[in-house]
Amino acid sequence: MSRLEGKVAWVSGGSGGIGSATLRRFVQEGAAVVCSDINDEGGQKLVDELKAAGGRATYSHCDVTSLEEIRASIDATVEEFGRIDILFNNAATSTGGYVADLDPEGWDQSLRVMLTAAMYGMKAAIPYMLEQGGGSIISTSSIYGLVSSSGNAPYATAKAGLINLTRSAALEYGRKGIRANCICPGAVETPMLDAVVSLGLKSREAIAEMHATGRTIQPEEVANLVLFLASDESSGITAQAIAIDGGLLAGCDLTGIPPLG
């Protein structure tokens, strides 16, 4: 289990959900990791768990809306571990409403956390990656970076912008050994899905039935995709937005003919 042996990863939004699942997979595969978050209690608890399992891990309090804090966190990562090979922009927030009713502050915060923060992470990490001869940048977009829905403009806009930011970085730095990709999860069993269900408009069971697999996605499944993109096994893959959605976006049912099973 050493697909990331000798590599160093920095993960934002690392204290729970996709972030914590990914940090566990990274450590299992030999990486040294930095869990970046504003949830100090949850982040430190996870790092203590990773260390107890024999991993090299540290926690970094970091508000991703601040370039200064991201830069300080990534600088500290390189100071402690000597390099940064994997940048995983994973922090997220959620707000919504119909476009004409949107709260401008909520709109700005969504873009700062999910789009501008990724640019800040790239701005801080890429110079180190250039010095060392390469790296892998992975950002958590969403199926809502590929499609949209009513009442979801801030989230969908940030996630769509993140895809083209990623493509730009891939094109600019690909000849220097830096790859950049987005993952586009569907309905993943995280607190964000709990928040969607709490709206009372669709049950968890109804959401699961929308997937070709008939179920939602587990964070560990997303972590496996992130691991692949972080590893040298994906050396030919860059500038991509890869859906991990259980087939959620594959169909448009106008006939009502049920699937088998």
TAHUDA-V937410 format. One record per residue. RES is the residue in three letters. SS is DSSP state (~ for helix, > for strand, _ for the rest). PSI is psi in degrees with one decimal (* if undefined). OMEGA is omega as a letter, one per 40 degrees, with the letter a starting at -180 (999 if undefined). Layout:
RES_SS_PSI_OMEGA ; RES_SS_PSI_OMEGA
//
This chain:
MET___75.6_a ; SER___39.6_a ; ARG___-19.9_i ; LEU___21.8_a ; GLU___129.5_i ; GLY___-2.7_a ; LYS___157.2_a ; VAL_>_131.8_a ; ALA_>_139.0_i ; TRP_>_126.1_a ; VAL_>_120.4_i ; SER_>_156.4_a ; GLY___40.5_a ; GLY___-7.3_a ; SER___-15.8_a ; GLY___175.7_i ; GLY_~_-133.5_a ; ILE_~_-38.0_a ; GLY_~_-49.8_a ; SER_~_-38.4_i ; ALA_~_-39.1_i ; THR_~_-42.3_i ; LEU_~_-40.1_i ; ARG_~_-44.1_a ; ARG_~_-40.7_i ; PHE_~_-45.8_a ; VAL_~_-40.5_i ; GLN_~_-29.7_a ; GLU___13.6_i ; GLY___1.9_a ; ALA___150.4_i ; ALA_>_139.0_a ; VAL_>_151.6_i ; VAL_>_121.4_i ; CYS_>_112.7_a ; SER_>_132.3_a ; ASP_>_172.3_i ; ILE___-5.8_i ; ASN___83.8_a ; ASP_~_-43.0_a ; GLU_~_-48.4_a ; GLY_~_-40.3_a ; GLY_~_-44.0_a ; GLN_~_-36.4_i ; LYS_~_-42.5_i ; LEU_~_-44.6_i ; VAL_~_-41.1_i ; ASP_~_-40.1_i ; GLU_~_-45.0_a ; LEU_~_-40.5_i ; LYS_~_-40.0_i ; ALA_~_-26.8_i ; ALA___5.0_i ; GLY___7.1_a ; GLY___160.1_i ; ARG___113.9_a ; ALA_>_150.6_i ; THR_>_155.7_i ; TYR_>_140.6_i ; SER_>_115.6_i ; HIS_>_126.3_a ; CYS___120.0_i ; ASP___110.5_a ; VAL___-8.2_i ; THR___-2.7_a ; SER___116.2_i ; LEU_~_-39.5_a ; GLU_~_-41.2_a ; GLU_~_-40.0_i ; ILE_~_-45.5_a ; ARG_~_-42.7_i ; ALA_~_-39.5_a ; SER_~_-43.5_i ; ILE_~_-37.0_i ; ASP_~_-42.9_i ; ALA_~_-34.7_i ; THR_~_-48.1_a ; VAL_~_-36.9_i ; GLU_~_-39.5_a ; GLU_~_-42.8_a ; PHE_~_-6.4_i ; GLY___-9.0_a ; ARG___174.6_i ; ILE___115.6_a ; ASP___-27.5_a ; ILE_>_122.6_i ; LEU_>_116.5_i ; PHE_>_100.5_i ; ASN_>_104.6_a ; ASN___-3.6_a ; ALA___144.5_a ; ALA___161.2_i ; THR___176.9_a ; SER___129.8_i ; THR___166.1_a ; GLY___-163.7_a ; GLY_>_164.3_i ; TYR___148.4_a ; VAL_~_-45.3_a ; ALA_~_-14.9_a ; ASP_~_2.6_a ; LEU___142.0_i ; ASP___118.5_a ; PRO_~_-36.0_i ; GLU_~_-39.6_i ; GLY_~_-39.5_i ; TRP_~_-49.6_a ; ASP_~_-41.5_a ; GLN_~_-39.9_i ; SER_~_-46.6_a ; LEU_~_-35.6_i ; ARG_~_-44.8_a ; VAL_~_-38.9_a ; MET_~_-14.0_a ; LEU_~_-59.5_a ; THR_~_-37.8_i ; ALA_~_-36.2_i ; ALA_~_-39.2_i ; MET_~_-42.2_i ; TYR_~_-44.1_i ; GLY_~_-43.9_i ; MET_~_-43.7_a ; LYS_~_-37.5_a ; ALA_~_-35.1_a ; ALA_~_-33.9_a ; ILE_~_-42.1_i ; PRO_~_-38.7_i ; TYR_~_-41.4_i ; MET_~_-35.9_i ; LEU_~_-41.8_a ; GLU_~_-38.4_a ; GLN_~_-5.9_i ; GLY___15.5_i ; GLY___178.1_i ; GLY_>_173.6_i ; SER_>_123.7_i ; ILE_>_126.6_a ; ILE_>_134.2_a ; SER_>_141.3_i ; THR_>_101.4_i ; SER___-135.9_a ; SER___164.1_i ; ILE_~_-23.3_i ; TYR_~_0.3_i ; GLY_~_-12.9_a ; LEU___-29.2_i ; VAL___-178.6_i ; SER___-176.9_i ; SER___163.6_a ; SER___141.6_i ; GLY___15.1_a ; ASN_>_20.1_a ; ALA_~_-42.9_a ; PRO_~_-46.5_a ; TYR_~_-49.3_a ; ALA_~_-38.5_i ; THR_~_-44.4_i ; ALA_~_-43.0_a ; LYS_~_-35.1_i ; ALA_~_-42.5_i ; GLY_~_-35.3_a ; LEU_~_-35.3_i ; ILE_~_-44.6_a ; ASN_~_-28.6_i ; LEU_~_-43.9_i ; THR_~_-43.6_i ; ARG_~_-40.6_i ; SER_~_-46.3_i ; ALA_~_-40.6_i ; ALA_~_-41.7_a ; LEU_~_-37.6_a ; GLU_~_-34.9_a ; TYR_~_6.4_a ; GLY_~_-35.1_a ; ARG_~_-4.4_i ; LYS_~_11.4_i ; GLY___10.7_i ; ILE_>_125.2_i ; ARG_>_150.5_i ; ALA_>_128.6_a ; ASN_>_157.1_i ; CYS_>_145.5_i ; ILE_>_145.4_a ; CYS_>_82.3_a ; PRO_>_152.3_i ; GLY___-134.8_a ; ALA___105.7_a ; VAL_>_143.0_a ; GLU___82.3_i ; THR___171.7_i ; PRO_~_-27.3_i ; MET_~_-37.5_i ; LEU_~_-38.0_i ; ASP_~_-40.2_i ; ALA_~_-38.2_i ; VAL_~_-46.3_a ; VAL_~_-35.0_a ; SER_~_-16.2_i ; LEU___-22.2_i ; GLY___11.9_a ; LEU___-31.9_i ; LYS___137.1_i ; SER___162.6_i ; ARG_~_-37.1_a ; GLU_~_-40.4_i ; ALA_~_-38.8_i ; ILE_~_-43.9_i ; ALA_~_-39.6_a ; GLU_~_-18.2_i ; MET___-18.5_a ; HIS___146.1_i ; ALA___-29.8_i ; THR___-12.1_a ; GLY___15.2_a ; ARG___164.5_i ; THR___175.3_a ; ILE_>_142.2_i ; GLN___146.3_i ; PRO_~_-34.2_a ; GLU_~_-30.9_i ; GLU_~_-39.7_i ; VAL_~_-40.6_i ; ALA_~_-35.2_i ; ASN_~_-37.1_i ; LEU_~_-43.2_i ; VAL_~_-43.1_i ; LEU_~_-46.4_i ; PHE_~_-46.0_a ; LEU_~_-27.1_i ; ALA_~_-25.1_a ; SER___166.7_i ; ASP_~_-10.8_i ; GLU_~_-23.5_a ; SER_~_29.8_a ; SER___-22.0_i ; GLY___6.6_a ; ILE___120.0_i ; THR___159.2_i ; ALA___26.3_a ; GLN___151.5_i ; ALA_>_103.0_a ; ILE_>_117.2_i ; ALA_>_135.4_i ; ILE_>_84.4_a ; ASP___13.0_i ; GLY___26.3_a ; GLY___15.5_a ; LEU___-39.6_a ; LEU___-0.8_a ; ALA___-23.6_a ; GLY___155.6_i ; CYS___99.8_a ; ASP___102.6_i ; LEU___-15.5_a ; THR___-30.4_a ; GLY___3.3_i ; ILE___124.4_a ; PRO___151.8_i ; PRO___160.6_i ; LEU___142.3_i ; GLY___*_999
//
